[in-house]
Amino acid sequence: MDSNPDAEARPPLHSAYENDPDLRDLVVLFVDELDRRVDSIRQAFLAEDVAALQRISHQLKGAAGGYGFEPIGDAAARLEYELLHDEAELSALAERVEDLISCCRSAVPPADH
């Protein structure tokens, strides 16, 4: 697994709700938590902890959509699906894990208005 966070640099990912004054602070908190979630994903993958990866991807699938980050939710859903339905070795899931991490790292908080 590539540890370079810029290996597949993506354009900044903005929340669909970044201009909603009622959700702005929650979106900022969600983005602030993504570094912790990325660390958890990496640790679970390196430890080959399938249960933890399933839990994290399931949580991100729901939360990301709720905060307006559909691409993160989609990447989490793909990883969760493969973890639940695919008989592949965990190492074969590295691409899905990196895709999810890349999505998370591309999320940006709303700009100050």
Stockholm file with secondary structure:
# STOCKHOLM 1.0

chainA/1-113         MDSNPDAEARPPLHSAYENDPDLRDLVVLFVDELDRRVDSIRQAFLAEDVAALQRISHQLKGAAGGYGFEPIGDAAARLEYELLHDEAELSALAERVEDLISCCRSAVPPADH
#=GR chainA/1-113 SS CCCCTTTTCCCCBCCTTTTCTTTHHHHHHHHHHHHHHHHHHHHHHHTTCHHHHHHHHHHHHHHHHHTTCHHHHHHHHHHHHHHHHCCSCGGGGHHHHHHHHHHHHHBCCCCCC
#=GC SS_cons         CCCCTTTTCCCCBCCTTTTCTTTHHHHHHHHHHHHHHHHHHHHHHHTTCHHHHHHHHHHHHHHHHHTTCHHHHHHHHHHHHHHHHCCSCGGGGHHHHHHHHHHHHHBCCCCCC
//
